[in-house]
Amino acid sequence: MSIIGLSAFCLGLSLTAFASENAPAKKEDKRIEAELKAMKERKPQSKCPIMAGKLDEKSSVEYMGYLIKTCCPDCIAAVKKDPVAAIQKIRANGEKPALAANFKSQTVCPLSGEPVKDDVYVVKNNVLVKFCCPDCKAKFVKDWDKSLAAMLKKGQAPILLTLAQTACPLTGEAINKESSVEYKGKKIYFCCEDCKAKFNASPEKYLQAMADEGVVPENVK
């Protein structure tokens, strides 16, 4: 290869790397950033997420290091069935569940113990975990269930994301409220009827993708 050709090749690599490093954040990333800021401003839970009644301190469900309080024992079963949806309802009131006993919000990497970086994280099944570096992130994800269990055992509560659906799970385009399906008690919206048909062919695949973006589909009323 000539010197001119080699220079052009290297320049191309440099521009590609530059473009990658300076690419605009994805919509999902911006929504997550906004949600993390909103979490700090929410007030403690004051209403039952099922019946909206006054809380009974003896009726609660512990999930992923959080304490979801209810108004009565009857509501406990509903919370246990879908704790993430219950937390979503609590947050819709501008409130947040308390941390369970012996749990603290995550401030250090679950693997190294070093302070976490806000822009180094992973989301899976509506659970967001932060890390000190990409290497720890890769190691954690490699054995997610075991790593998450170890993190919870240390009393570190991960962040639980409960974003409302705003985008089609197939195209990423804005949803059309006239195009939807009901699946396992959830209502999923799409941008068009074509996407609805594709979803029905592999619903679990797309629901998993939504959960891995921190999205919780609407409950069927």
BAFI-3210 file (N, C-alpha, C; in Angstrom, 3 decimals, decimal comma, padded with zeros to 6 digits):
// residues 221
n [1|2|3|4|5|6|7|8|9|10|11|12|13|14|15|16|17|18|19|20|21|22|23|24|25|26|27|28|29|30|31|32|33|34|35|36|37|38|39|40|41|42|43|44|45|46|47|48|49|50|51|52|53|54|55|56|57|58|59|60|61|62|63|64|65|66|67|68|69|70|71|72|73|74|75|76|77|78|79|80|81|82|83|84|85|86|87|88|89|90|91|92|93|94|95|96|97|98|99|100|101|102|103|104|105|106|107|108|109|110|111|112|113|114|115|116|117|118|119|120|121|122|123|124|125|126|127|128|129|130|131|132|133|134|135|136|137|138|139|140|141|142|143|144|145|146|147|148|149|150|151|152|153|154|155|156|157|158|159|160|161|162|163|164|165|166|167|168|169|170|171|172|173|174|175|176|177|178|179|180|181|182|183|184|185|186|187|188|189|190|191|192|193|194|195|196|197|198|199|200|201|202|203|204|205|206|207|208|209|210|211|212|213|214|215|216|217|218|219|220|221]
n.u [000,846|000,531|002,095|000,306|-002,085|-002,068|-002,136|-004,635|-006,200|-005,656|-006,624|-009,292|-009,925|-009,505|-011,469|-013,742|-013,557|-013,696|-016,269|-017,754|-017,172|-018,249|-020,881|-024,385|-026,384|-028,524|-032,146|-033,186|-031,127|-031,157|-033,674|-033,353|-031,385|-032,854|-034,775|-033,239|-032,499|-034,987|-035,726|-034,402|-035,852|-038,302|-040,892|-041,265|-043,079|-046,600|-049,077|-051,007|-050,066|-051,935|-054,671|-054,669|-054,974|-054,485|-051,316|-050,398|-048,148|-047,417|-047,950|-046,324|-044,047|-040,947|-038,606|-035,912|-034,265|-035,900|-038,740|-041,998|-044,839|-048,197|-051,821|-053,207|-053,263|-054,454|-053,684|-051,069|-050,631|-051,182|-049,115|-046,889|-047,267|-046,649|-044,284|-042,709|-044,497|-046,023|-044,227|-043,945|-046,461|-046,348|-044,358|-045,648|-047,193|-045,446|-043,824|-041,685|-040,548|-039,393|-036,054|-035,287|-034,722|-031,355|-030,330|-028,686|-028,510|-026,915|-023,578|-021,031|-018,972|-020,169|-018,329|-015,590|-015,620|-014,995|-015,786|-018,752|-019,343|-021,488|-022,107|-021,456|-023,065|-025,497|-028,560|-030,973|-033,803|-035,339|-033,688|-031,118|-027,668|-024,745|-021,247|-017,636|-016,001|-015,757|-014,765|-015,539|-018,246|-018,620|-017,834|-019,755|-022,160|-021,720|-022,361|-025,065|-027,282|-026,022|-024,181|-025,870|-027,278|-025,206|-024,603|-026,961|-026,841|-024,831|-026,111|-026,554|-028,629|-029,907|-030,805|-034,171|-035,838|-038,742|-039,940|-042,452|-044,094|-043,212|-042,302|-042,379|-041,781|-040,527|-039,672|-038,863|-040,093|-042,518|-045,343|-048,612|-051,651|-053,847|-053,049|-052,451|-051,798|-052,938|-051,258|-050,565|-051,720|-050,737|-050,612|-049,461|-048,130|-047,878|-046,280|-047,564|-049,843|-048,487|-046,274|-047,507|-048,375|-045,915|-044,909|-046,661|-045,753|-043,401|-043,621|-042,366|-039,712|-039,686|-040,804|-038,818|-036,793|-037,875|-037,921|-035,200|-034,603|-035,604|-038,327|-041,748|-044,592|-047,985|-050,559|-053,340|-056,530]
n.v [-001,195|002,260|005,251|007,355|005,998|004,498|006,524|007,601|005,425|005,180|007,632|007,247|005,264|006,740|008,724|007,132|006,055|008,431|009,282|007,232|007,516|009,983|009,795|010,540|010,124|007,284|007,174|005,655|005,760|008,477|008,671|007,035|008,433|010,734|009,580|008,632|011,025|011,979|010,161|010,943|013,059|012,200|011,536|009,691|006,562|006,681|005,693|002,735|000,670|-000,874|-000,600|002,032|002,817|003,799|003,123|000,036|-000,723|-003,292|-004,807|-005,730|-006,149|-007,491|-006,766|-007,138|-005,667|-003,604|-002,206|-002,763|-001,345|-002,054|-001,634|-003,592|-007,153|-008,537|-007,210|-007,853|-010,214|-009,416|-007,600|-009,267|-010,802|-009,083|-007,213|-005,190|-003,691|-002,710|-000,998|000,808|002,041|003,282|005,171|006,672|008,309|010,152|009,219|006,916|003,570|002,422|001,536|-001,835|-003,455|-003,441|-002,825|-000,775|001,978|001,469|002,399|001,656|-000,405|-003,661|-005,690|-004,811|-003,026|-000,421|003,118|003,755|004,592|006,851|006,593|004,044|001,300|-001,405|-002,731|-005,086|-007,091|-005,011|-004,182|-002,106|-001,898|-000,393|000,244|000,336|000,247|-000,807|-003,460|-004,752|-004,616|-006,337|-008,794|-009,130|-009,317|-011,660|-013,780|-013,267|-013,875|-015,131|-013,153|-010,990|-012,039|-012,255|-009,584|-008,614|-010,056|-008,761|-006,556|-004,504|-002,490|-002,616|-000,331|-000,051|000,026|001,485|002,379|003,903|002,628|004,089|003,756|001,742|-001,718|-003,022|-001,303|001,052|003,393|006,028|005,093|003,961|004,413|003,120|000,740|-002,251|-005,080|-007,563|-009,328|-011,813|-010,325|-007,814|-004,776|-004,079|-001,671|-000,544|000,813|000,375|-001,845|-003,931|-004,421|-005,383|-007,927|-009,191|-009,146|-010,889|-013,299|-013,821|-013,128|-013,238|-012,695|-009,969|-008,773|-009,293|-007,720|-005,202|-005,160|-005,170|-002,634|-001,272|-000,843|-001,019|-002,629|-001,510|-002,363|-004,499|-003,206]
n.w [000,000|-000,802|000,580|000,613|000,370|002,735|004,621|004,150|004,840|007,599|008,455|007,929|009,825|012,156|011,963|012,073|014,660|016,088|015,438|016,592|019,335|019,816|019,186|019,233|022,213|022,727|022,527|024,604|026,511|027,223|028,357|030,552|031,967|032,622|034,237|036,389|037,573|038,324|040,274|042,585|043,503|044,344|046,783|049,929|049,890|050,284|049,728|049,027|046,317|045,056|046,020|046,678|049,267|052,772|054,170|055,686|058,028|058,632|056,476|053,761|050,951|050,123|047,656|045,552|047,276|048,039|049,788|049,412|050,359|051,480|051,818|053,088|053,991|051,840|049,526|049,249|047,785|045,160|044,723|044,934|042,680|040,570|041,157|039,980|038,436|040,498|041,776|039,727|039,783|042,274|041,790|039,876|041,372|042,194|044,148|046,044|046,776|049,969|051,041|051,800|054,996|056,090|053,591|051,156|048,851|045,707|045,516|045,085|042,961|042,312|041,992|042,206|044,313|044,096|043,634|041,720|038,229|036,703|034,004|033,267|033,030|033,146|031,885|032,673|032,606|033,762|035,769|036,859|037,016|038,211|037,430|037,978|035,830|032,330|032,188|034,577|034,231|032,016|033,152|035,141|033,698|032,327|034,016|035,006|036,840|039,068|039,780|040,399|042,563|044,429|044,775|045,963|048,307|049,601|050,426|048,647|046,855|043,648|040,974|040,059|037,090|035,719|033,309|031,296|028,363|025,324|022,810|019,830|020,148|018,071|015,980|017,187|016,760|017,477|019,456|018,399|019,700|018,762|017,801|019,168|021,392|023,702|026,158|028,413|030,517|030,026|028,117|025,012|022,869|019,411|016,429|014,093|012,315|011,071|012,680|014,926|014,149|013,757|016,354|017,652|016,706|018,080|020,980|023,601|023,081|022,327|024,567|026,407|025,351|025,795|028,599|029,032|028,408|030,390|030,367|031,273|030,333|029,942|032,291|031,680|031,862]
ca.u [000,000|001,331|002,047|-000,938|-003,179|-001,991|-002,562|-006,086|-006,780|-005,539|-007,538|-010,632|-010,086|-009,584|-012,779|-014,730|-013,454|-014,189|-017,730|-018,311|-017,036|-019,033|-022,225|-025,413|-026,924|-029,773|-033,325|-033,324|-030,148|-031,616|-034,818|-032,812|-030,738|-033,913|-035,417|-032,325|-032,588|-036,320|-035,777|-033,871|-036,806|-039,563|-041,152|-041,496|-044,388|-047,649|-050,320|-050,912|-050,068|-053,054|-055,963|-054,447|-055,365|-053,459|-050,400|-050,313|-046,716|-047,197|-048,248|-045,347|-043,349|-039,562|-038,211|-034,654|-033,721|-036,880|-039,890|-043,231|-045,863|-049,586|-052,794|-053,760|-052,694|-055,019|-052,947|-049,724|-050,612|-051,129|-047,770|-045,969|-047,483|-045,978|-043,688|-042,205|-045,663|-046,416|-043,295|-044,288|-047,624|-045,876|-043,631|-046,603|-047,702|-044,344|-043,255|-040,746|-040,538|-038,240|-035,104|-035,543|-033,767|-029,984|-029,977|-028,289|-028,452|-025,609|-022,624|-019,751|-019,034|-020,425|-017,196|-014,318|-015,785|-014,618|-016,942|-019,318|-019,447|-022,889|-022,298|-021,068|-024,119|-026,192|-029,954|-031,508|-035,018|-035,721|-032,710|-029,948|-026,506|-023,634|-019,909|-016,507|-015,322|-016,357|-014,334|-016,417|-019,566|-018,608|-017,758|-021,036|-023,174|-021,399|-023,132|-025,954|-028,052|-025,110|-023,602|-026,909|-027,543|-024,089|-024,759|-028,051|-026,374|-023,990|-026,958|-026,540|-029,878|-029,770|-031,880|-035,231|-036,416|-040,148|-040,309|-043,667|-043,812|-043,451|-041,805|-042,696|-040,694|-039,888|-039,031|-038,382|-040,887|-043,556|-046,457|-049,941|-052,555|-054,874|-052,454|-051,971|-052,216|-052,917|-050,506|-050,257|-052,151|-050,083|-051,031|-048,280|-048,499|-046,991|-046,385|-048,434|-050,414|-047,482|-045,449|-048,333|-048,338|-044,562|-044,812|-047,428|-044,979|-042,347|-043,896|-041,410|-038,488|-039,831|-041,021|-037,501|-036,084|-038,440|-037,442|-033,774|-034,507|-036,222|-039,717|-042,793|-045,831|-049,191|-051,426|-054,669|-057,508]
ca.v [000,000|003,483|006,104|008,121|005,068|004,154|007,699|007,695|004,315|005,531|008,734|006,671|004,621|007,785|009,353|006,158|006,008|009,701|009,284|006,293|008,064|011,193|009,549|011,001|009,082|006,712|007,654|004,903|006,273|009,779|008,431|006,480|009,541|011,573|008,820|008,597|012,336|012,089|009,300|011,673|014,081|011,602|011,448|008,319|005,975|006,990|005,016|001,366|000,664|-001,677|000,005|003,458|003,072|004,156|002,002|-000,758|-000,991|-004,724|-005,466|-005,270|-007,156|-007,114|-007,154|-006,577|-004,694|-002,539|-002,591|-002,268|-001,396|-002,118|-001,210|-004,762|-008,426|-008,968|-006,572|-008,425|-011,204|-008,683|-007,034|-010,383|-011,261|-008,161|-006,152|-004,075|-002,864|-002,037|000,114|001,788|002,787|004,140|006,279|007,504|009,252|011,009|008,638|005,823|002,597|002,534|000,435|-002,868|-003,466|-003,874|-002,517|000,589|002,246|001,138|003,494|001,058|-001,501|-004,934|-006,602|-004,266|-002,226|000,955|003,975|003,527|005,702|006,945|006,243|002,643|000,486|-002,352|-002,938|-006,403|-007,398|-003,797|-003,940|-001,351|-002,021|000,470|-000,331|001,269|000,168|-001,762|-004,837|-005,292|-004,748|-007,550|-009,952|-009,238|-009,757|-013,023|-014,681|-012,260|-014,333|-015,352|-011,862|-010,183|-012,640|-011,887|-008,156|-008,474|-010,629|-007,730|-005,449|-003,441|-002,481|-002,047|000,572|-000,716|000,923|001,213|003,357|003,632|002,398|005,207|003,392|000,406|-002,643|-003,549|-000,270|002,182|004,569|006,386|004,146|004,372|003,829|002,335|-000,551|-002,886|-006,447|-007,911|-010,569|-012,120|-009,249|-006,567|-004,191|-003,609|-000,812|-000,580|001,960|-000,009|-003,187|-004,904|-004,750|-006,182|-009,300|-009,721|-009,358|-012,090|-014,482|-014,053|-012,132|-013,249|-012,052|-008,520|-008,374|-009,306|-006,542|-004,054|-005,214|-004,842|-001,185|-000,686|-000,499|-001,867|-002,460|-001,134|-003,447|-004,526|-002,745]
ca.w [000,000|-000,878|001,765|000,536|000,659|004,155|005,372|003,993|005,619|009,020|008,686|007,967|011,127|013,167|011,863|012,545|016,118|016,593|015,278|017,564|020,677|019,933|018,670|020,164|023,089|022,266|023,224|025,838|027,457|027,696|029,241|031,786|032,668|033,174|035,313|037,535|038,221|038,926|041,460|043,741|043,919|044,776|048,220|050,405|049,577|051,262|049,336|048,520|044,853|044,544|046,358|046,972|050,648|053,746|054,343|056,909|058,170|058,785|055,194|052,774|050,153|049,848|046,300|045,061|048,210|048,286|050,585|048,797|051,394|051,019|052,830|053,783|053,549|050,560|048,426|049,170|046,700|043,896|044,599|044,688|041,306|039,653|041,988|039,172|038,100|041,743|041,958|038,693|040,274|043,366|041,173|039,148|042,358|042,609|045,364|045,846|047,872|050,870|050,984|052,800|056,098|055,782|052,210|050,827|047,421|045,167|045,300|044,715|042,001|042,990|041,831|042,684|045,519|043,778|043,334|040,387|037,281|036,290|032,593|033,043|033,642|032,281|032,268|032,314|033,369|034,490|036,831|036,413|037,895|037,803|037,613|037,980|034,535|031,388|032,464|035,620|033,605|031,193|034,046|035,838|032,728|031,903|034,881|035,579|037,997|040,193|040,161|041,027|043,865|045,301|045,043|046,923|049,565|050,229|050,850|047,647|046,094|042,302|040,580|039,311|036,102|035,417|032,290|030,539|026,949|024,409|021,483|019,306|020,478|016,866|015,150|017,965|016,409|018,442|019,438|017,968|020,686|018,072|017,427|020,401|021,704|025,114|026,328|029,804|031,392|029,654|026,845|024,301|021,740|018,251|015,522|012,974|012,381|010,641|013,844|015,829|013,658|014,007|017,798|017,998|016,317|019,093|022,031|024,704|022,590|022,351|025,958|027,035|024,849|026,498|029,981|029,017|028,232|031,589|030,064|031,841|029,567|030,690|032,728|031,089|032,864]
c.u [000,882|001,179|000,735|-002,135|-003,244|-002,491|-004,082|-006,796|-006,783|-006,494|-008,974|-010,922|-010,279|-010,953|-013,874|-014,749|-014,024|-015,706|-018,386|-018,302|-017,949|-020,440|-023,258|-025,991|-028,250|-030,937|-033,464|-032,366|-030,604|-032,792|-034,349|-032,150|-031,776|-034,590|-034,538|-032,356|-033,918|-036,422|-035,353|-034,884|-038,114|-039,656|-041,363|-042,915|-045,394|-048,969|-050,044|-050,962|-051,220|-054,398|-055,875|-054,863|-054,191|-052,611|-050,500|-048,863|-046,406|-047,435|-047,299|-044,702|-041,930|-039,175|-036,948|-034,088|-034,652|-038,070|-041,132|-044,350|-047,263|-050,521|-053,346|-053,126|-053,205|-054,242|-051,545|-049,607|-050,486|-049,748|-046,757|-046,076|-046,738|-045,385|-043,188|-043,348|-046,141|-045,510|-043,575|-045,472|-047,226|-045,184|-044,546|-047,220|-046,614|-043,672|-042,292|-040,802|-039,286|-037,284|-035,451|-034,459|-032,431|-029,577|-029,623|-028,315|-027,040|-024,757|-021,255|-019,973|-019,232|-019,267|-015,910|-014,421|-015,400|-015,874|-017,438|-019,265|-020,865|-023,140|-021,835|-022,080|-024,701|-027,615|-030,398|-032,700|-035,440|-034,799|-031,498|-028,843|-025,377|-022,290|-018,843|-015,833|-016,005|-015,971|-015,233|-017,827|-019,649|-018,604|-019,094|-022,104|-022,967|-022,150|-024,083|-026,632|-027,167|-024,557|-024,622|-027,241|-026,460|-024,183|-025,832|-027,645|-025,508|-024,805|-026,930|-027,822|-029,651|-030,906|-032,901|-035,879|-037,848|-040,656|-041,598|-043,302|-044,165|-043,045|-042,216|-041,526|-039,971|-039,102|-038,411|-039,129|-041,950|-044,747|-047,746|-050,929|-053,662|-054,358|-051,834|-052,424|-052,179|-052,254|-050,112|-050,558|-051,521|-050,607|-049,811|-048,721|-047,441|-047,169|-047,345|-048,902|-049,407|-046,628|-046,216|-048,294|-046,987|-044,354|-045,490|-046,687|-043,915|-042,514|-042,850|-040,105|-038,579|-040,111|-039,694|-036,700|-036,579|-037,936|-035,971|-033,511|-035,159|-037,685|-040,677|-044,081|-047,007|-050,001|-052,769|-055,677|-058,753]
c.v [001,246|004,287|006,888|007,238|004,726|005,310|007,833|006,636|004,660|006,662|008,223|006,008|005,656|008,441|008,439|006,110|007,279|009,747|008,397|006,887|009,262|011,043|010,019|009,843|008,572|007,258|006,970|005,434|007,600|009,626|007,898|007,570|010,445|010,889|008,790|009,925|012,473|011,286|010,038|012,657|013,497|011,485|009,989|007,842|006,274|006,278|003,605|001,388|-000,116|-000,987|001,495|003,832|003,457|002,932|001,350|-001,206|-002,481|-005,490|-004,925|-006,455|-006,644|-007,644|-006,408|-005,488|-003,537|-003,083|-001,936|-002,452|-001,404|-001,692|-002,376|-006,051|-008,889|-008,398|-007,153|-009,396|-010,514|-008,090|-008,125|-010,878|-010,395|-006,991|-004,951|-003,132|-002,095|-000,831|001,208|002,658|003,741|005,377|007,207|008,554|010,207|010,524|007,492|004,859|002,783|001,371|-000,562|-002,817|-004,043|-003,654|-001,041|000,752|001,972|002,386|002,964|-000,109|-002,827|-005,926|-006,071|-003,514|-000,766|001,791|003,758|004,795|005,697|006,509|004,830|001,756|-000,489|-002,499|-004,310|-006,682|-006,245|-003,471|-003,234|-001,464|-001,161|-000,194|000,753|001,313|-000,860|-003,215|-005,495|-005,511|-006,051|-008,807|-010,195|-009,832|-011,209|-014,063|-013,820|-012,723|-014,499|-014,029|-010,995|-010,712|-012,256|-010,416|-007,919|-009,003|-009,634|-006,536|-004,263|-003,525|-001,869|-001,075|-000,214|000,297|000,514|002,240|002,951|003,434|003,614|004,864|001,973|-000,528|-003,227|-002,492|000,866|003,466|004,826|005,439|004,804|003,660|002,979|000,949|-001,203|-004,342|-006,613|-009,268|-010,724|-010,946|-007,902|-006,085|-003,568|-002,842|-000,861|000,672|001,666|-001,457|-004,266|-005,358|-005,609|-007,652|-009,945|-010,005|-010,657|-013,381|-014,827|-013,067|-012,076|-012,542|-010,536|-007,992|-008,329|-008,075|-005,275|-003,995|-004,816|-003,373|-000,462|-000,309|-001,520|-001,628|-002,163|-002,366|-003,361|-004,142|-003,616]
c.w [000,000|000,395|001,795|000,903|002,133|005,006|005,332|004,831|007,115|009,377|008,791|009,301|012,222|013,172|012,366|014,062|016,731|016,550|016,306|018,966|020,895|019,378|019,687|020,968|022,529|023,089|024,574|026,909|028,053|028,650|030,589|032,609|033,337|034,357|036,561|038,294|038,952|040,214|042,723|044,310|044,454|046,299|048,630|050,090|050,686|050,958|048,839|046,990|044,240|044,772|046,674|048,386|051,532|054,055|055,714|057,027|058,291|057,483|054,118|052,057|049,890|048,472|045,892|045,971|048,526|049,058|049,985|049,820|050,783|052,143|053,643|053,257|052,188|049,370|048,247|047,997|045,348|043,659|044,274|043,245|040,306|040,436|041,195|038,795|039,327|042,004|040,934|039,143|041,394|042,787|040,404|040,068|042,846|043,872|045,032|047,024|048,716|050,630|052,084|053,876|055,640|054,323|052,060|049,307|046,923|044,923|044,887|043,760|042,734|042,892|042,438|044,001|045,318|043,496|041,903|039,539|036,729|034,847|032,255|033,765|032,626|032,806|031,777|033,217|034,274|035,666|036,243|037,459|037,344|038,132|037,612|036,619|033,631|031,666|033,510|035,081|032,813|032,060|034,738|034,920|032,315|032,731|035,692|036,865|039,237|040,697|040,896|042,422|044,870|045,700|046,097|048,294|050,327|050,709|049,912|046,821|044,717|042,038|039,762|038,376|035,771|034,405|031,573|029,071|026,109|022,979|021,108|019,599|019,267|016,097|015,943|017,660|017,484|018,316|018,946|018,898|020,067|017,678|018,667|020,491|023,214|025,260|027,788|030,735|031,104|028,305|026,186|023,061|020,636|017,403|014,377|013,126|011,961|011,826|014,841|015,428|013,926|015,494|018,201|017,648|017,355|020,245|023,146|024,325|022,718|023,757|026,709|026,618|025,550|027,938|030,068|028,656|029,412|031,419|030,679|031,071|030,484|031,086|032,026|032,163|032,864]
res [m|s|i|i|g|l|s|a|f|c|l|g|l|s|l|t|a|f|a|s|e|n|a|p|a|k|k|e|d|k|r|i|e|a|e|l|k|a|m|k|e|r|k|p|q|s|k|c|p|i|m|a|g|k|l|d|e|k|s|s|v|e|y|m|g|y|l|i|k|t|c|c|p|d|c|i|a|a|v|k|k|d|p|v|a|a|i|q|k|i|r|a|n|g|e|k|p|a|l|a|a|n|f|k|s|q|t|v|c|p|l|s|g|e|p|v|k|d|d|v|y|v|v|k|n|n|v|l|v|k|f|c|c|p|d|c|k|a|k|f|v|k|d|w|d|k|s|l|a|a|m|l|k|k|g|q|a|p|i|l|l|t|l|a|q|t|a|c|p|l|t|g|e|a|i|n|k|e|s|s|v|e|y|k|g|k|k|i|y|f|c|c|e|d|c|k|a|k|f|n|a|s|p|e|k|y|l|q|a|m|a|d|e|g|v|v|p|e|n|v|k]
***
